[in-house]
């Protein structure tokens, strides 16, 4: 019985602790290095245009939210102007 409880606590901790975004885009020196998930082509094109104008390093993650369409999280290494441009081109209505 103790093994079952210990195993279930470990499984619950792993389930909560693992970062599971539905979209992930990594930028390095103004180029898109890694993508994960089903990314709309228009958003990917706009992100590449934004990074060409001002090269940046960092990540953009999108999480599914129960009450809001999507939660967009960006790393702090991305400057605020680029963050706002990415938010402006993100298709929130596509992630209901």
Rosetta blueprint (number, residue, H / E / L):
1 X L
2 X H
3 X H
4 X H
5 X H
6 X H
7 X H
8 X H
9 X H
10 X H
11 X H
12 X H
13 X H
14 X H
15 X H
16 X H
17 X H
18 X L
19 X L
20 X L
21 X L
22 X L
23 X E
24 X E
25 X E
26 X E
27 X E
28 X E
29 X L
30 X L
31 X E
32 X E
33 X E
34 X E
35 X E
36 X E
37 X L
38 X L
39 X L
40 X L
41 X H
42 X H
43 X H
44 X H
45 X H
46 X H
47 X H
48 X H
49 X H
50 X H
51 X H
52 X H
53 X H
54 X L
55 X L
56 X L
57 X L
58 X E
59 X E
60 X E
61 X E
62 X E
63 X E
64 X L
65 X L
66 X L
67 X L
68 X L
69 X L
70 X L
71 X E
72 X E
73 X E
74 X E
75 X L
76 X L
77 X L
78 X L
79 X L
80 X H
81 X H
82 X H
83 X H
84 X H
85 X H
86 X H
87 X H
88 X H
89 X H
90 X L
91 X L
92 X H
93 X H
94 X H
95 X L
96 X L
